Amino acid sequence: MKAAVITFPGSNCDRDLAVAFAAAGAEVVRVWHKDATLPEGTDIVGIPGGFSFGDYLRCGAIAARSPVSDAVRAHAARGGYVLGVCNGFQVLTETGLLPGALMRNAGLKFLCKPVVLEVASTASAFTAGYAQGQRITVPIAHHDGNYQADDETLARIEGEGQVAFRYADTPNGSRNAIAGVFSANRRVLGMMPHPERAIDAAHGGTDGQALFAGLMGALALT
């Protein structure tokens, strides 16, 4: 598997995401946001957390207009995998690759702590390594992680099984406790919690490992 990890000005979790992909056995290539193309043979694009462009305007809105974002859209249109974590989730909603929007946390405070997630769907390579309804612990670190969508959009993603993860105890006000959503074809995942920070026992837990291992397993079969 070849993973392309994007770096924007203000990204601060790009190395963490690259390490997680490499630990799962992927060949990792780092990509600067001004690159107009992805490396040949890219299987999955990783869009990391952080504060792209200082989170000016709306979180992820400027990054979504970087040259590399057109390449990410084209990759997704071809059926390629894309993982956006935290600020990366915000970027994916701004590019239109995922529905909804990430708003200011309901408590108007930055949140940084481990949270318990429930696996809402295993019908994707991202979550195939978990059991339906399994509870896992993954850290969050965000100020704008409050997932919102209009009633029609929410009904659609719920009805079509596009909710990937839910918070067991919603920390930020997200509708329906949504912590992560898939695209319609289940090949794009955006999530606010950081699975790349939960791959090493020395860092407090390994519940994120199955996500990266599941991707490796799926791509090995293609």
N, C-alpha and C positions, 0 to 999 in steps of 0.2 A: 504494500500500500504506500502510495506517495501522498503525503499531506503537505499542503501549502498553508503556512501560517502568515496572515497578513499583519503588518505593523502600520499603524497610523500615528501621527504626532499625538502623544498623550497616551498611547497604549502602554499598559504596565503589567499585563499578564501574558504577553506574547511568548516570553521564554517559558513560563509555566505550562502553557498549552503545547509548545513544541516538545518539552520534556515528557509530557503525558503521552503524546503520540509516539515519540521515540521509545518510551518504555513499553508500549504495546507492540513494538516491532516495526513501526512505520519508518520509511525514509522521509525525513522532514526537510522542506525547503522554506526558507524565510523570504517573504515577498514584501516589498515596499509599496505603500499605497499609490505611488505615482506610476507604478508599472501598469501598462495597459493590457498585458496578457499574463496568464498563469503559466507556470512551468509545464512543459510537455509531459503528459502522462499523469497529471494531477487526478487523484481519486477523490480526495476530500479537501475542502477549504475550511480552515479554522479562523474564525474572527474573534479575537480575544477581548477580555475585559480591560477596563481602564477608563480613560476620559478623553476619547478621541477629539482632537481639536479643542480641548478644554471644556467640552460639553457646552460650548456656546450655541446660541440659537436653541435647537432642541437636541437632546442627547442622540448622537448618531446621525443627525440630519446632514451635517457637512461631510462626514465620512461616506455617506451613501452616494455622494456626488463626486467622490474621488475616481480617477481613471480605473483603478482596479475593480471598483464595484460593478462596472459594466461587464467585466470579465467574469465576476462571480455570478451575475445574473445569467450570463450565457452558459456557464458551467451548470447551474441549476436547471436551466431550460433543457440541457442535454441529458438530464437525469443524474447529474453528479451530486455527491453528498456535500452538505454544508453544515457546519456546527458554529453557532454564535453563542457566546457565553457572556452574560452580564451586558456590558456595553456592546458586545457583538450581537446580542439579542435585539438591542435597541437599533443597531444598524440594519439588521434584517427586516425589522418592521418598517424602517424608513425607506428601504429599497423596494418595498412591496413584495418581498419574497415570503413574508409571514403576515398574517392578519393581526389587527389590534395595535395597541400603542402602550408604551411604558411611561407612566406618569409619576409625579412626585409621591414618595411614600406617604401614606395616610397620616402618619405621625409627624411628618415634616422633619424627620431626623435620619441621618446616615446610619445604616444598620450593618454591623459586622459581627457575625456570630454563627455557630453551627445551627442548622435547622433540620428538622425531620421532614422528609418528602415521602409521598406515596406514589408508587409507580402506577400511573393511570392507564397505560397501554404498553403492551409488549409487541405490538404489530409494527415494529421498525427495527432496523439493524442497531439503532442507538440504544434500544431498551430490551433487545432480545435476550440479553444476559441476565435480566432480572425476572422475577416472578410477578405476575399480575397482583397488584395490591401490596407488594413488598414495601416495607418502610426502610429507608436509607437515610444516613446522616451526611449532609454536604454543607459546606460553609456558604454564607452569603456575604456580600460587601457592596452595598449599593444605596444610593439616595433616591433613585428614580426607578424603582422596581415594581411599581403598582400596575399590574396588567389590567388594561381596560379595553373593552370592545362594545360596540352597540349590541342591542338585544338580538338583532337578526344574525349578526356575525357570531355572537356567542352561541346561539342555538345551532348554527351550522357546524361550528368546530366541535361542539359537544356531540351533536348527532352523528358526525362523520368520524368520530374517534381521533381527533387531532390534538387532544390534550395529552401531553406526554407525562408530566409530573404535576402533582398538587402539593401544597404545603399542608402538613398535618395541623398546623396552627398558624394561620396566615399572619405574617409579620408586617405586611406593608399595605394591606387593603385590596389586594388583587381580587378581581371578580372570580367567583367560583373557586377561590384558593389556587388559581392557576400559577404554576411556577415555570412551566415550559410548554411550548406548542410545536407541533409538526406542520409542515406543508401538506397539501392534499395527497402527494405521492409518498409521504413519510421519509423523504430523503433530505429535507432541510429541518433542522431542529434549532430552536432558540430557547435558551433557559437562563434565568437569572442566577441561580446557585452555581457554584464553581466546582464541577466534577474534577477538574485538573488539579485542584488543591486537596483532593481526597484520594490520592493514589499511593500514598506512602504512609506506613504505620507511624513513622517518626514525626509525621505532620498531624497526627491525631486520628487517622482513619483511612480506610481503603475502599470505601463504598463507591467511589468514582471509577474504579478500575474496570468494572464490568461494562461500562459504556464504551470505553476505548477498545476493550477486548471483543465486544460484540461487533463493532465496526470492522475490526480485522477479520473476524470470522466470516462476515458477510462478503467482504471484498475478496477473500480467498476463494470463494465459490463462484465468482464472476469471471 
